């Protein structure tokens, strides 16, 4: 409807302009004409122009009403044909300007009223023009009839041609409109999809200037406005000369100390709109997935080590029992004091080895499913308070506690206390040489789980140490047995906890323990 209105206004403006042009040419011609002006001829001529202009001004002022009534619109073209024929009658049939106006009028009718309107107007024009020519004083010559016939043929030819072109233009316009709507719909659909996909998407220039980011990107990165940011300020490790990157990167949102693990892919594309190359980054928050993968690998490894440990412990304990009994019998028959001392040392070492095997067997023995409700908040408070009065650890460690309420899980309180105590003691021992020792313990509950984070400002661990930290007999301590964290992992695994460890040498270590919440 808007297109019809615009095209109709354009046609009416052209028609009005043509009559204004005729009036101006006539006035200028009358002014510059030398001699006597015959007003008996020019009077009707100007009167016809005045009426035509007045009607066009009325139509132009009420164009929306005219457009809603196709008959009025066509009547305007018929009146124009009549006015032009009258102008031809008064000015003479040889005035080619007015013949041209007839052709223009038919052409405009084809645009506004399509093919049928153009042919109908050509018929009216032929009648008006023929009558004006027949009553004209110039109908004497034979060539006049030839000219009359030729003009009528021209009227119908232009009408047919304008009607055909009008139909073609309408068809092309409809196709273009449909194509435009389809492209706009596709573009809108594309924008909706990009905006609502859970994957973060950011486009940026090769220099790192961010062009566009979807809502998932702002949520994952924790930044409200990325439009004025530089991509490489956030991810300098993802920059390379090839423009392609794929892998995991660590990222900490503004105001947060806990880093996320983002799975990221960066690739280059060419933007026709910007006439330049752009980089597209797709990324997801894989922190939870990587924690689950880490926990699954640890559980699988610990299960294999536990089965091996049980077999080795039984095989060692049996010979140890025989050796211990034999030494005790020999002790009763030996009179030399030095030999007695040596045998006591052997018995003491056998007892120590036997205790170690007992711990090993406890580690390899399956945990019984926990059934008792345990509130982690008072349990962690009790452990942290005991560390404040423990003379074997540093007393200047600053404790930061953030313990929620109703942190209830199903578990065994004594086992959980042993596991948490092992982790916290290790944290204290890792801060033996720290300039600013601090221990942060946070325990918060969500709808389905309870997460405990224990973070220290200690020496941290290398990747090699981190991979083996839960394996039996792996220790970095001079007098350690290497079973403390192995037993701890076994206890936590028996409580259905997911264990994830983040550590950096010289910065510190954080244990992330996620327990299923009791309902």
C-alpha positions as CSV (number, residue, x, y, z in Angstrom):
1,X,0.0,0.0,0.0
2,X,2.8,2.4,0.8
3,X,4.5,1.6,-2.5
4,X,1.2,2.4,-4.4
5,X,0.9,5.6,-2.6
6,X,4.4,6.7,-3.4
7,X,4.2,5.8,-7.0
8,X,0.8,7.5,-7.3
9,X,2.1,10.7,-5.8
10,X,5.0,10.6,-8.2
11,X,2.7,10.2,-11.2
12,X,0.4,13.1,-10.0
13,X,3.5,15.3,-9.4
14,X,4.7,14.6,-13.0
15,X,1.2,15.4,-14.4
16,X,1.0,18.6,-12.4
17,X,4.5,19.6,-13.4
18,X,3.7,19.1,-17.1
19,X,0.8,21.6,-17.0
20,X,2.8,24.1,-15.0
21,X,5.6,23.8,-17.6
22,X,3.1,24.4,-20.4
23,X,1.7,27.5,-18.6
24,X,5.2,28.9,-18.1
25,X,6.2,28.3,-21.7
26,X,3.0,29.9,-22.9
27,X,3.5,33.0,-20.7
28,X,7.1,33.4,-21.8
29,X,6.1,32.9,-25.4
30,X,3.3,35.6,-25.1
31,X,5.7,38.1,-23.5
32,X,8.5,37.7,-26.0
33,X,6.1,37.5,-29.0
34,X,6.2,40.7,-31.1
35,X,3.0,42.4,-32.4
36,X,-0.6,42.0,-31.5
37,X,-1.7,39.2,-29.1
38,X,-5.0,37.6,-30.1
39,X,-6.7,37.1,-26.8
40,X,-9.7,35.5,-28.4
41,X,-7.4,32.5,-29.1
42,X,-5.2,32.7,-26.0
43,X,-8.1,33.3,-23.6
44,X,-9.7,29.8,-23.9
45,X,-6.1,28.4,-23.9
46,X,-5.3,29.9,-20.5
47,X,-8.7,29.1,-19.2
48,X,-8.2,25.4,-20.0
49,X,-4.8,25.4,-18.4
50,X,-6.2,27.1,-15.3
51,X,-9.0,24.6,-14.9
52,X,-6.5,21.7,-15.4
53,X,-4.1,23.1,-12.9
54,X,-6.9,23.7,-10.4
55,X,-8.2,20.1,-10.7
56,X,-4.6,18.8,-10.3
57,X,-4.1,20.9,-7.2
58,X,-7.3,19.5,-5.7
59,X,-6.3,15.9,-6.5
60,X,-2.9,16.5,-5.1
61,X,-4.3,17.9,-1.8
62,X,-6.7,14.9,-1.5
63,X,-4.5,12.3,-2.9
64,X,-5.1,9.6,-0.2
65,X,-8.9,9.8,-0.9
66,X,-8.3,9.7,-4.7
67,X,-6.0,6.7,-4.3
68,X,-8.7,4.8,-2.4
69,X,-11.1,5.3,-5.4
70,X,-9.5,3.9,-8.6
71,X,-12.4,5.4,-10.7
72,X,-11.5,8.9,-9.6
73,X,-7.9,8.2,-10.4
74,X,-8.7,7.1,-14.0
75,X,-11.1,10.0,-14.4
76,X,-8.2,12.4,-13.8
77,X,-6.3,10.9,-16.8
78,X,-9.5,11.2,-19.0
79,X,-9.9,14.8,-18.0
80,X,-6.2,15.4,-18.8
81,X,-6.7,13.8,-22.2
82,X,-9.7,16.1,-22.8
83,X,-7.7,19.2,-21.7
84,X,-4.8,18.3,-23.9
85,X,-7.1,17.7,-26.9
86,X,-8.7,21.1,-26.3
87,X,-5.3,22.7,-26.1
88,X,-4.4,21.1,-29.4
89,X,-7.7,22.4,-30.9
90,X,-7.0,26.0,-29.9
91,X,-3.2,25.9,-30.6
92,X,-3.3,24.0,-33.8
93,X,-2.8,20.3,-34.7
94,X,0.8,20.8,-35.6
95,X,1.9,21.6,-32.0
96,X,4.0,18.5,-31.3
97,X,4.3,19.4,-27.6
98,X,0.7,18.6,-26.9
99,X,0.9,15.4,-28.9
100,X,3.8,14.4,-26.7
101,X,1.7,15.2,-23.6
102,X,-0.9,12.7,-24.8
103,X,1.8,10.0,-25.0
104,X,3.1,11.0,-21.6
105,X,-0.5,10.9,-20.1
106,X,-1.0,7.4,-21.5
107,X,2.3,6.2,-20.2
108,X,1.5,7.6,-16.7
109,X,-1.9,5.9,-16.8
110,X,-0.2,2.6,-17.6
111,X,2.0,3.1,-14.5
112,X,-0.9,4.1,-12.2
113,X,-3.8,2.0,-13.7
114,X,-1.9,-0.9,-15.3
115,X,-2.5,-2.2,-18.9
116,X,-6.4,-2.1,-19.0
117,X,-6.4,1.5,-17.8
118,X,-3.7,2.5,-20.4
119,X,-5.7,0.9,-23.3
120,X,-9.0,2.5,-22.1
121,X,-7.3,5.9,-21.9
122,X,-5.8,5.4,-25.3
123,X,-9.3,4.9,-26.7
124,X,-10.6,8.1,-25.0
125,X,-7.5,10.0,-26.2
126,X,-8.1,8.7,-29.8
127,X,-11.7,9.9,-29.7
128,X,-10.8,13.4,-28.2
129,X,-7.8,13.9,-30.5
130,X,-9.7,12.8,-33.6
131,X,-12.6,15.2,-32.8
132,X,-10.2,18.0,-32.1
133,X,-8.5,17.3,-35.4
134,X,-11.8,17.0,-37.4
135,X,-13.0,20.4,-36.2
136,X,-9.6,21.9,-36.8
137,X,-9.2,24.3,-39.8
138,X,-6.1,22.3,-40.8
139,X,-7.9,19.1,-41.9
140,X,-7.7,20.2,-45.6
141,X,-4.5,18.4,-46.5
142,X,-4.2,14.7,-47.3
143,X,-1.2,14.4,-45.1
144,X,-3.4,15.4,-42.2
145,X,-5.3,12.1,-42.3
146,X,-2.0,10.2,-42.5
147,X,-0.8,12.2,-39.4
148,X,-4.1,11.5,-37.6
149,X,-3.8,7.8,-38.3
150,X,-0.2,7.7,-37.2
151,X,-0.9,9.5,-34.0
152,X,-3.8,7.1,-33.1
153,X,-1.5,4.2,-33.7
154,X,1.1,5.8,-31.5
155,X,-1.5,6.2,-28.7
156,X,-2.4,2.5,-28.7
157,X,1.2,1.4,-29.1
158,X,2.3,3.4,-26.1
159,X,-0.7,2.2,-24.1
160,X,0.2,-1.5,-24.9
161,X,3.9,-0.9,-24.2
162,X,3.3,1.0,-20.9
163,X,0.7,-1.6,-19.7
164,X,3.2,-4.4,-20.4
165,X,6.1,-2.6,-18.7
166,X,3.8,-1.8,-15.8
167,X,2.8,-5.4,-15.3
168,X,6.5,-6.4,-15.5
169,X,7.5,-3.8,-13.1
170,X,4.8,-4.8,-10.7
171,X,5.9,-8.5,-11.0
172,X,9.5,-7.6,-10.4
173,X,8.6,-5.3,-7.5
174,X,6.6,-8.1,-5.9
175,X,9.5,-10.5,-6.3
176,X,11.9,-8.0,-4.9
177,X,9.6,-7.4,-2.0
178,X,9.3,-11.1,-1.3
179,X,13.0,-11.5,-1.6
180,X,13.6,-8.6,0.7
181,X,11.1,-10.0,3.2
182,X,12.8,-13.4,3.0
183,X,16.3,-11.9,3.4
184,X,15.0,-9.8,6.3
185,X,13.4,-12.8,7.9
186,X,16.5,-14.8,7.5
187,X,18.6,-12.0,8.9
188,X,16.3,-11.6,11.9
189,X,16.2,-15.4,12.4
190,X,20.0,-15.5,12.3
191,X,20.2,-12.7,14.8
192,X,17.8,-14.4,17.1
193,X,19.7,-17.7,16.9
194,X,23.0,-16.0,17.5
195,X,21.7,-14.0,20.4
196,X,20.1,-17.1,22.1
197,X,22.5,-19.9,21.6
198,X,24.2,-21.0,24.9
199,X,27.7,-20.7,23.3
200,X,29.4,-17.4,23.6
201,X,30.1,-15.7,20.2
202,X,32.3,-12.7,19.7
203,X,33.5,-11.1,16.5
204,X,36.5,-8.9,16.5
205,X,39.1,-7.3,14.1
206,X,42.6,-8.6,13.7
207,X,43.7,-5.9,16.0
208,X,41.4,-7.2,18.7
209,X,38.6,-4.5,18.6
210,X,35.3,-6.2,19.4
211,X,32.6,-5.7,16.8
212,X,29.8,-7.7,18.2
213,X,29.1,-10.1,21.1
214,X,26.0,-12.1,21.9
215,X,24.3,-12.3,25.4
216,X,25.9,-15.7,26.2
217,X,29.3,-14.2,25.7
218,X,28.6,-11.3,28.2
219,X,27.2,-13.8,30.7
220,X,30.1,-16.2,30.5
221,X,32.7,-13.4,30.6
222,X,30.8,-11.5,33.3
223,X,31.2,-8.2,31.4
224,X,28.1,-6.1,30.7
225,X,29.5,-4.1,27.7
226,X,32.1,-5.6,25.4
227,X,31.8,-3.1,22.6
228,X,34.6,-0.9,23.9
229,X,36.9,-3.8,24.9
230,X,39.9,-5.4,23.2
231,X,39.7,-9.2,22.9
232,X,43.4,-9.7,23.5
233,X,43.2,-7.9,26.8
234,X,41.1,-10.8,28.0
235,X,42.8,-13.6,26.1
236,X,46.4,-12.8,25.1
237,X,47.2,-16.5,24.8
238,X,44.6,-16.9,22.0
239,X,46.6,-14.6,19.7
240,X,48.7,-16.1,16.9
241,X,49.8,-15.2,13.4
242,X,47.6,-17.9,11.7
243,X,44.5,-16.4,13.2
244,X,43.3,-19.9,14.3
245,X,43.2,-21.1,17.9
246,X,41.5,-24.1,19.5
247,X,41.9,-25.2,23.1
248,X,41.2,-24.5,26.8
249,X,42.0,-21.1,28.3
250,X,41.6,-19.9,31.9
251,X,39.6,-16.8,32.6
252,X,38.6,-15.0,35.8
253,X,35.6,-12.7,35.6
254,X,36.1,-9.2,37.0
255,X,35.9,-9.2,40.7
256,X,36.2,-13.0,41.0
257,X,39.3,-15.0,42.1
258,X,38.1,-18.3,40.8
259,X,39.2,-18.9,37.2
260,X,36.9,-20.6,34.7
261,X,38.0,-23.0,32.1
262,X,36.7,-22.0,28.7
263,X,36.8,-24.2,25.6
264,X,37.5,-21.8,22.8
265,X,37.8,-21.9,19.0
266,X,39.0,-18.8,17.1
267,X,38.8,-18.6,13.3
268,X,39.1,-16.0,10.6
269,X,36.4,-15.0,8.1
270,X,36.0,-12.2,5.4
271,X,33.3,-9.7,6.0
272,X,31.9,-8.2,2.8
273,X,30.1,-5.5,4.8
274,X,33.3,-4.2,6.5
275,X,35.5,-5.1,3.5
276,X,38.0,-6.6,6.0
277,X,38.9,-9.8,7.8
278,X,37.2,-10.6,11.1
279,X,37.9,-13.2,13.8
280,X,35.1,-15.2,15.2
281,X,35.5,-16.7,18.7
282,X,33.2,-19.4,20.0
283,X,33.6,-20.5,23.6
284,X,31.8,-22.4,26.4
285,X,32.3,-22.6,30.1
286,X,33.8,-26.1,30.5
287,X,34.7,-25.7,34.2
288,X,32.2,-28.2,35.4
289,X,32.9,-30.7,32.6
290,X,36.7,-30.5,33.1
291,X,36.2,-31.0,36.9
292,X,34.0,-34.1,36.2
293,X,36.6,-35.5,33.7
294,X,39.4,-34.9,36.3
295,X,37.4,-36.6,39.0
296,X,36.6,-39.6,36.7
297,X,40.3,-40.0,35.9
298,X,41.2,-39.9,39.5
299,X,38.6,-42.4,40.5
300,X,39.6,-44.8,37.8
301,X,43.3,-44.5,38.7
302,X,42.6,-44.8,42.4
303,X,40.4,-47.9,41.8
304,X,43.3,-49.6,40.0
305,X,45.8,-48.6,42.6
306,X,43.5,-49.7,45.4
307,X,43.1,-53.2,44.0
308,X,46.9,-53.5,43.6
309,X,47.5,-52.2,47.1
310,X,45.2,-54.8,48.7
311,X,47.0,-57.6,47.0
312,X,50.5,-56.3,47.9
313,X,49.5,-55.6,51.5
314,X,48.3,-59.1,52.1
315,X,51.4,-60.6,50.5
316,X,53.7,-58.5,52.7
317,X,51.8,-58.9,55.9
318,X,52.1,-62.7,56.0
319,X,55.9,-62.8,55.8
320,X,56.1,-59.9,58.3
321,X,54.2,-62.0,60.8
322,X,56.6,-64.9,60.4
323,X,59.6,-62.6,60.7
324,X,58.2,-60.9,63.8
325,X,57.5,-64.2,65.6
326,X,60.9,-65.5,64.8
327,X,62.7,-62.4,66.1
328,X,60.7,-62.6,69.4
329,X,61.8,-66.2,69.9
330,X,65.4,-65.3,69.2
331,X,65.2,-62.5,71.7
332,X,64.5,-65.0,74.5
333,X,67.7,-67.0,73.7
334,X,70.1,-64.1,73.1
335,X,72.2,-63.0,76.1
336,X,74.3,-60.3,74.3
337,X,72.9,-56.8,75.1
338,X,73.9,-55.4,71.7
339,X,72.1,-58.2,69.9
340,X,69.0,-57.5,72.0
341,X,69.1,-53.8,70.9
342,X,69.3,-54.8,67.3
343,X,66.4,-57.2,67.6
344,X,64.3,-54.5,69.3
345,X,65.0,-52.2,66.4
346,X,63.9,-54.9,64.0
347,X,60.7,-55.5,65.9
348,X,60.0,-51.7,66.1
349,X,60.5,-51.3,62.3
350,X,58.3,-54.4,61.7
351,X,55.5,-52.8,63.8
352,X,55.9,-49.5,61.9
353,X,55.7,-51.4,58.6
354,X,52.7,-53.4,59.9
355,X,50.9,-50.1,60.8
356,X,51.7,-48.8,57.4
357,X,50.2,-51.9,55.8
358,X,47.1,-51.5,58.0
359,X,46.6,-48.0,56.7
360,X,47.2,-49.3,53.2
361,X,44.5,-51.9,53.7
362,X,42.1,-49.3,55.2
363,X,42.8,-47.3,52.0
364,X,42.0,-50.2,49.7
365,X,39.0,-51.4,51.7
366,X,35.6,-50.2,50.1
367,X,33.9,-47.4,52.0
368,X,30.5,-48.2,53.5
369,X,27.7,-46.1,52.0
370,X,27.1,-43.1,54.4
371,X,23.6,-42.8,55.8
372,X,24.0,-40.3,58.7
373,X,23.1,-36.6,58.1
374,X,26.2,-34.4,58.7
375,X,26.2,-30.6,58.8
376,X,29.5,-29.4,57.3
377,X,29.3,-25.9,58.8
378,X,30.0,-26.9,62.5
379,X,32.4,-29.6,61.4
380,X,34.5,-27.2,59.4
381,X,34.3,-24.6,62.2
382,X,35.5,-27.2,64.7
383,X,38.5,-28.1,62.5
384,X,39.5,-24.5,61.8
385,X,39.2,-23.6,65.5
386,X,41.5,-26.6,66.4
387,X,44.1,-25.3,63.9
388,X,44.2,-22.0,65.8
389,X,45.5,-23.7,68.9
390,X,47.7,-26.3,67.1
391,X,51.3,-25.7,68.2
392,X,52.7,-27.7,65.3
393,X,51.6,-25.2,62.6
394,X,52.0,-21.5,62.0
395,X,50.0,-19.3,64.3
396,X,50.0,-16.3,62.0
397,X,47.9,-17.8,59.2
398,X,44.9,-15.6,58.5
399,X,41.7,-17.6,58.2
400,X,38.8,-16.5,56.0
401,X,35.6,-18.3,56.6
402,X,32.4,-18.2,54.6
403,X,30.1,-21.0,55.8
404,X,26.5,-21.1,54.8
405,X,23.7,-22.6,56.8
406,X,22.0,-26.1,56.4
407,X,25.1,-27.6,54.7
408,X,23.7,-31.1,55.3
409,X,25.0,-34.2,53.5
410,X,24.8,-37.9,54.1
411,X,28.2,-39.0,55.6
412,X,30.3,-40.3,58.4
413,X,31.4,-37.4,60.6
414,X,34.7,-39.0,61.8
415,X,35.8,-39.9,58.3
416,X,34.8,-36.4,56.9
417,X,36.7,-34.8,59.8
418,X,39.8,-36.9,58.9
419,X,39.5,-35.9,55.2
420,X,39.1,-32.2,55.8
421,X,41.8,-32.2,58.5
422,X,44.3,-33.8,56.1
423,X,43.6,-31.1,53.4
424,X,43.8,-28.2,55.9
425,X,47.0,-29.5,57.5
426,X,48.6,-29.9,54.1
427,X,47.5,-26.3,53.3
428,X,49.2,-25.0,56.5
429,X,52.3,-27.0,55.8
430,X,52.4,-25.6,52.2
431,X,52.5,-22.1,53.7
432,X,55.6,-22.7,55.8
433,X,57.6,-20.0,53.9
434,X,54.8,-17.8,52.7
435,X,55.1,-14.0,53.4
436,X,51.4,-13.5,53.7
437,X,49.9,-16.9,54.8
438,X,46.1,-17.1,54.5
439,X,43.6,-19.9,54.4
440,X,40.1,-19.4,52.8
441,X,37.4,-21.9,53.5
442,X,34.1,-21.4,51.8
443,X,31.1,-23.7,51.9
444,X,27.9,-22.8,50.0
445,X,24.8,-24.7,49.1
446,X,22.8,-24.8,45.9
447,X,19.5,-26.6,45.2
448,X,21.2,-30.0,44.6
449,X,24.8,-29.8,45.9
450,X,27.1,-28.3,48.4
451,X,30.5,-27.0,47.3
452,X,33.4,-26.6,49.7
453,X,36.4,-24.5,48.5
454,X,39.7,-24.7,50.5
455,X,42.3,-22.3,49.2
456,X,45.7,-21.5,50.6
457,X,48.5,-19.0,49.7
458,X,51.2,-21.6,49.8
459,X,54.0,-22.8,47.5
460,X,51.6,-24.5,45.1
461,X,52.2,-27.6,43.0
462,X,53.7,-28.4,39.6
463,X,51.6,-30.2,37.0
464,X,53.5,-33.4,37.6
465,X,52.9,-33.3,41.3
466,X,49.3,-32.4,40.8
467,X,48.8,-35.5,38.6
468,X,50.2,-37.9,41.3
469,X,49.0,-36.1,44.4
470,X,46.4,-38.8,45.3
471,X,48.5,-41.8,44.5
472,X,49.6,-43.9,47.5
473,X,53.2,-43.3,48.6
474,X,53.6,-40.2,46.5
475,X,54.8,-37.4,48.8
476,X,56.9,-34.3,48.7
477,X,57.5,-34.3,52.5
478,X,60.8,-35.6,54.0
479,X,59.0,-37.8,56.6
480,X,55.7,-38.3,54.8
481,X,54.2,-41.7,54.0
482,X,52.2,-40.5,51.0
483,X,49.0,-42.0,52.2
484,X,47.3,-38.9,53.7
485,X,45.8,-37.5,50.5
486,X,45.2,-41.0,49.1
487,X,43.1,-41.9,52.1
488,X,41.4,-38.5,51.9
489,X,40.4,-39.0,48.3
490,X,39.1,-42.5,49.2
491,X,36.9,-41.0,51.9
492,X,35.6,-38.2,49.7
493,X,34.9,-40.7,46.9
494,X,32.9,-42.8,49.3
495,X,30.8,-39.8,50.1
496,X,30.0,-39.2,46.4
497,X,32.1,-36.1,46.3
498,X,33.7,-34.7,43.1
499,X,37.2,-33.6,43.8
500,X,38.9,-30.9,41.7
501,X,42.3,-29.3,42.4
502,X,43.7,-26.0,41.0
503,X,47.3,-25.2,41.8
504,X,50.0,-22.8,40.6
505,X,53.6,-22.8,41.8
506,X,54.3,-19.8,44.0
507,X,50.6,-18.8,44.1
508,X,48.8,-21.5,46.0
509,X,46.4,-24.4,45.8
510,X,42.6,-24.7,45.9
511,X,40.6,-27.8,46.6
512,X,37.0,-27.8,45.2
513,X,34.9,-30.5,46.8
514,X,31.3,-30.9,45.6
515,X,29.0,-33.1,47.7
516,X,25.4,-34.2,46.8
517,X,23.0,-32.4,49.2
518,X,20.9,-34.5,51.5
519,X,17.1,-34.0,51.0
